[in-house]
Amino acid sequence: MRLSKNFKKKFDDIFLYNVYPAGKFLKDIIKNGWKSGVLSIKEYNIIVQFSDLYNKMSAVNKKPVLIYNDFIKFEDSFYKVISNDIYLKNLLEGLNKIFTYYKESFFNNNEKIIKQLINLLESFFSFNFIMPSIYDIILAFNIINARRFLNWDELYEKTKEDFIQSNFFDCSVEVFEQIVKSIKSSLSEIEIIEKDIARIEWLKNYSSLSNNTNPDKIICFYIEILKKDWHKDSDDLFLLLLSLFNGIIEKMNELLSKDFVLMNEKEELIKKRIFSNMELEELFNNLKEQYTSAKDRHLSVTPSKIPLEFYISQINPEFIFTDINQKFIFEKIYNVFYFLRQMAFKLYYIINDEKELNKMNFIKFMIVKPEEWKGKILISLINFYIELFLQICGYFKEKNLILELNKLNKLILDRDKSLKKIEMISDSNKIIERFLKNDKIILL
């Protein structure tokens, strides 16, 4: 059926004035809008339905005369968009969000254009549009086709049926593949971030102090194992630290080079050298070298005393050292902190790595000698040293440790951001995530 040119012109005028200005952006929105993070799945899908309406309306517009089959396709698509009041609300809100998101690239940051486009579409879908409205044109088309008078209520009845899905994006295969790749990438990011979070939380837990003030592991080692006076020696920071490091070196020499007497589960005694690890020994040798340099300079110049309490009270304690000798000694001490931290990491790796544990099948045997550890399980002794080394770094404000701990909040924010990204683009039943986590989807 062909209708008059005047009828067709009115249709074209409405399309070009009200729909085309916004519709020309729909292709880019459908291709990339899912990744914006501003559109809900429902909003994206109603925009897809509107894009179908736009394409079918455009097909009518491109023909020199109004063709019956083209108009019927447009009409059917129009009914779908207006079939539920919530759809128009979702459509206009979704377009406003995505236009605002792309306002720089689409509209050169001109928000007035966005408002104008939304107002034009709102008018297009409104019954109060200046005559003739698109409703009038559809009604006239159907009256001519039926050859009898019709009113709008006869022609179309709203429904509460919700056929725009909110479970997943109504998208092309190409967009679907991009969404799956994006989810997979985010899952990989989250896995890496969570490992970093776990590592830093472990580091924080091991380096933290009891009641925020008491370096319990350090004091226990200093007083009970080294038999020294913590409170007296605290008057001189350098003397305290050098005594502490000297005691650690003695005990680590014992742990790394001497045989321990252990008792197995059958109460049999065995003699064992605990570690045979070149990387650990290299770290320990470097630590001893830095300690020796600090000790020798301290013995030769005996710098003025700095109380431990004053050092701990400083936010940036490295700035309290004024003369060249103090700076030299503290630089070497700071290097000792670094090697203590690295040794803690290495010890933790050794007692948690499956291959290493296979070589240390005696890790849970009881210590018989040396005497000060008698009755302790070997792994608890190693854990004590890990906590001791990290607590030293935490208590004495080793900057690299502090920088590492300060990453925690950002990592948590990054993880939450990636989780939110997945939540925005994943299907409601998390099917894609579950398949990806089980490696059941192989991407191109």
Phi, psi and omega in degrees: 000136179248136178250171185297155178297326180296319177298314179297320181297319179297319177299312182298320181298316178296316179300309185291327183274317188261325190256316185303316182305323177273324186296335183291347179265354189295325181300314178294321181296316181292327180286321189237348187298333180298333184270358184291330183082002181254341182262133169285164178301319180298315180295317178301315185291326177288331174292323175299317179296320177295325177297322175298317176299315180300314181297320181286327175291323178296322179297321176295317183296325185287340180277144180293334177231163181278118182263134185304308184298322178295317182293319179301319179296317177298314183301315180299317179293323178297315179302321181296319181292322184265004188294339182221130184304327182292335181296314180297320178298312179298320182296309183292320178293319180296315179295321178298318178297311186286327175295320178294321178298320181261020188299330180287311184282328182272320193232014179054039178064019180269100183289338179296325179295318179300313180299320180295316180298317180295319179296321179296318178292321178300319178294321181302318183272002184265142174290341184270013178298144178304133186299145351275143176272173177296331176295320178296320181293316178297317180297315180298318179302316182287327176297315179296320182291321182276345182059035173205163181287137177228151167247168187297324180296329176287326186283323188211139179232128179295155180229155175267359179295135183251102182257356174274111187286152177241007180282324181198165183292135169278095189221170177286167177299321180299313179293321178302315179298321178295319179297315180297318178297321179295318178296317180298317179297317180295321178297320177295318178299315181297319179300316179294314181297318182294327175295318178295319178298314180299319180296315183288324176295321174299315180299317179296317181296318183284331184263356183284164182252150175291131181056024176068358184229333190263109177282074192301318181294319182294312182296319178301313180297316185292316185274311189276326182266314182273347179060044179243166184262101183299312185293320178293313183289344181293349176292338184229103184305312184296316180298317180300312183292320180294322176295318179298313181294321179299318178295320178297318180297318179299313184288325178288326173302319179297316184289327186268336188234345182257158176281139171259147171263121184239155177242127180273183183295342178267009181064027175269139179269134176226149179255128187218138164276128191289310186242145169219077186225113185296321181296317178297317179295324178294318177299317181295319178296321177295320177300313181299323180296315179293320178298315182299318179298317180294316182296315182298317179293321180296319179293327186279332185241340183041075182294163181299149185288142172237117182295144177303318183301320180293316179300313183295331184285347183274140175289318177238079187297341181296341182275357182278347182272122190257313184272167188296325181289316176301316181297318180297312183298315182294325178299317179292320177298319179298323176294325176297317176306315181301313182289329174298316180297317180293324178293323177299315178299317183293318178297319179297318178298317183299318185273001179239351180272133185300317181295318180294320181294328177297328178281339183245058182290359179260010189299334182256015176284158179274142179277132174255316174222142009291155189299320186295344179249010184301134180090349179273150173280139185305317183296329179290328176294315180296319177297324177300315180294322177300311180294320179300310183298317181287325178293324175301313180296321180289314184294320181268015169059050175294121193298321181296323177294316180297317178299321179295315180295327181289348178284345190300312182299319180294320178298319178296319177296318179296319179296315181296325178295317178293322177296319179294322178299316178297317181300324182290329188246352183277158175292153187297333180267004177058030182295315181299314180300315182296319178294316181296319181294332178265008179057037181261359174243124177252116181276161180297000000 
